[in-house]
């Protein structure tokens, strides 16, 4: 069990001359349960994690999750070696799925869409998270984002802020940019993407700022640096409530799909994949902290889904705006 960097894993697979997952028959003793493993299929499953921190800082957290998944797989008849690693970039995760260096991955919805288009990966599970929809806490595989203005602002609708200044979270954020930009297109406030060019928020707003995150967008609005900002229902509840207590929502967009689990093209349909999906579904209740400490602080559980079901709304938003994730990196 170990976290592997992309280059090291690729080299190991090349030297081994095999693709993942690999299967043999193992009759070693079980170090956890004792006794002989018997004729359990030996398999290696490589799980890539969308980079949110450096690999070294995730080592202990990854080990705990690996052990749980390996024990669960053993109960299902597989002596599985779960290897978790963190590629150096978002696109590195997609490429790992594409070239057989990863069997599965935890990805954001936008990256899941790219993995499907470029690597034939399929979304199999959606993350159900503690989100806030409007003012109501809920547990859903989706959430919404909002254009907000200060409560004492004279602006009441999105049309009212034409020519004003806006703070988006990030150009690589689905809820903090893609869906809000698509809202402008859908409401006829800006032209849709055409001739290979992205829809342009500057055709509606006088000034467009990418603040670097939702907290920074809120600070820009609070200071009066911008007239309108974007927030979302999957951020820290304290921050979200602070924003809503001091602002007024003038537009809502979504539902925005949550993070997902994708399986590579070569992994799909295998007995190992079916068992691994069942093991991931066991990450709930007392086990949810394994995910909360490692990937998402608001994780509750996974639920089965499909690529079409989970990211259809995102696909429409990307089509309307013409935004390409790879161009933002």
N, C-alpha and C positions, 0 to 999 in steps of 0.2 A: 504494500500500500504506500503510495507516495504521490506527491504533486510533481508533475513533469512539465518542463517548458516545452514549447512546440518543437524547437529544433532537436532537442534531445530525444523526444518521442519519435520524431520522424526518422532519426538516425537508427534508433533501436529497432524500429519496424523494418527498415531497409536491410539491416544486418541479419535480422531474423528471417527475412524473405517471406513474410506472411502478412496477411491482412487481419484486422480485428473484425469480429471476435474470433479467437482461436479456441479450439476445443480438443481435449485429449481425455483419457480416462485416468483418474487419480485414485490411488488406494493408500495414500498417506494417512497417518493418524490425524484426527481432528484436534487441534490444540485447544479449542474452546470447549467442545462437548465431550472430548475423550473418545477412545475406541477408534475403530477403523472407519474411514469415510466410505469404504466400499467402492463400487463402480460408479461414482458420481462423475458426470461430465465436467472436465476441467475447462474453464473458459476465462478469458480476460475481456473485461468490458471497460472501455475508456470513456470517461465522462468529462467533457470540457465545460468550464465555467466561464461565463462572460466576465471579462476582467473588471473588477471594481476596486482591487487592492493588489499589492505585490504578492507574489506567490509565497514568499517566506512567511508573511504574516498570516496566511491562510492555512499553514501546515497542520497545526493542531486541530483546527476546526474540520479540515478535510479528513483527517484520520478518523475522527469520531463518526463522521457520516459514512465513510468507507466501511468501517467495521459493522455498522448497522445493516447496510445494504448487503454485505457479504453474508452475514448471519441469516438475513431474510432469504437470500438466494439459495443458501444451503438447505433451508427448510423446504424449498421448492425443487430440490433435486439437482442443484448445480453447485459445484465447488468453484465459486467465482472469485477472481481477483479483480476488484474494482479499483481502477486507477483514475484519480482526479487530477487534472492539470489545468493551468490557467494560461491560455495563449497571450501573446504580447499585445494584441489588439482585438477589437470587435471583429474585424474582417478576418483575423487569424483564426477565430473560432469557426467561421463559415468555411474557410479553406480547409481546416482540419476535418470537417464533415465531408467536404467535397472529395478530398484525396484519401479518405479511409484512415486518417490518423485519429479520429474520434468516432465512437459509435453513437453517442448521445450528447446532448448539450442542454444546459440551462441558458435560455436566451430571452432578451426582450422581444416584444412582438415585432418590432421593425427588423431586427436582426433575423428573427424567425422567418419573416417574409423573404428576406434575401437568401437565407439558407435553402428555402424551398425553391426559389427561382434559379439559383446558381448551382446547387448541389443535389437537388432532388430530395432533400430532407423533408420529413413530414412532422407536423405538430401532432403529438399524441396526448399530451396532458396540458391543461391550463392551470395556472396558479390562482387559487382562491385566496383573497387577501382581505384584511381589515381595511376598508375604505370608507370614505364619507361621500354620500351622494346628496348634494344640496346641504342640508343640515343634519342628515340622518346617517348614523353609523350603520354599516352593513358589511356582509361578507360576500364578495362577488368575484367573478373572474374578469371584471371590467370596472371602469370608473369613468368619471367625466372631468373635463377641464373647463375653465371659465375665464372670460374676460371680466375684470373687475376695475371699478373706479372708487376713489375715496367717497365716503358717505356724504360729505359736504360738497361733492362735485356736482356741477350743473348738468352733467351728461346722464341721460336716462337710457339710451339705446346705443347699439353699435354704430348706427348711422350718425349719431351725434359726435363721435370722435373722429370723423373724417378730417384728415389733415393734422391731427394731433400726434403726440408721441406715445410709443408703446414699448414695453419691456417684455420680451419673450424669455423663456428659461434658457434654451440652448438650441442651436440649429440642428442638433442630432436628437432632439427630444420629440417623441411622438405626441405626447399630451401637451408639451410646452411649446410646440411650434407647428408640427404637421397638421394636427387636427384644427388648431386655431386658424391656420392659414387656409385650410380647406373650407372652414366656415365662411371666410370672406368670399371665396369662390362660389360656394353654394348659395349665399345670399345675394349674389350678383354685384358685390361691392368691388371686386377686381376680376379681370379676365382669367379664365383657366389657363393651364399650361398649354403652350403651342410652339410648334417649330423647334422642339427640343429644348426650349427654355422653361425655367421654373416660373410658376405664378409669383408675382412680386408684391409683397405687402406694402412696399413704398408707393405703389399706385393708389393706396388708400390712406396710409398713415404718412404724416409729414416727416417723422423720424422713427427708425426702427433700431432698437437696442437688444442685443443678446446679453443678458445680465450674468449668465453663468450658473443659474440655478433658480429655484423658486424663492428661496429665502432672499437672494440678491434682487430678484425682480420686485419682491414686496418692499424691500428697503428703498429701491429706486422710486417706487410709487409713493411711499410714505414721506420721503424727502422732497417730493415734488419735482423730481428730475424728469418724470414721465407723467402722462395724463391717464394712462390705462396700463394694466399689467395682466399677465396670465398666471393663474394658479390651478391646482389640480387636487382631486380628492384622494390621491394615494400618497400624499406627503405626510410628514409628521403631524399627528393630530393637534398638537399644541400650536404649531405654526399655522395650520389650516384654520383653526378656530380663531386665532388672533387676526388673521387676514379677513375672515368673514365678519368678525365683530366690528371691523373698522372700514369695511368696503361695501359696495353694492354690486351685485352681479348684473351685467348688462347683456351677456350672451353665454350660452352653454354649448359645448360641442362634445360629441362622443356617441355611443360608448367607446371608450378607448380600451383595447384588449390588454390584459395583464401579461406578465411574463409567462413563458411556456417551456415545455420540454419537447425537444425535437429528436427524432431518430434518423440516423443516416440512411441513405438508400440501401446500402448493403446489410444493414442491421435489421431493417424492417422485415417483419414476417417470420423471423427466426424464433425457435423455441426460447432462446435466451432473451430475446426482446420482449416476448410475452411475459416471462417471469420477472424481468427487470421492471416492466411497467407496473406489475402487481406490487412489487417491493416499494416502488416510489409512492404508490397509493397508500401505503402503510405509514407514510410520514404525516401523521396527524395526531391529534390528542396529545398524549404525553411525549410523543416523538417529534412534534412540530418544532421544538426548540433546536433540533439538529439543523433545520433549515433557517430558522430565525437568526441563529448565531453565525451562520455561514453565508447566506445569500440575501435573505429578505427579512427585515425586522417585523413585517406585518403579515408574514406567511401564516396561513391557517391549514391548508391542505391542497392537494391536487385533485382535479376531476378530469375524466376522459373527454377528449374533444377531437376535432379534426382541423386540418389546415384551413379549409374553407369556412368552417363554422367559426373558428376563433379569430381569424384575421381578415374576414371579408370587409369589414368597415375600414380597416387600415388600408387595404388594397384600393378601395374607392378613394380614400383621402390622398394617397400617393399618386393615383392616376389624375385626380383633379389638380394637384399642385405640381406634378412633374418632378418632385424632389427625389434625388438619388442619394442614398445614405453614403455610398462610397465616395461621393464628391465632397462630403462634409468632413472627411477624415484628414 
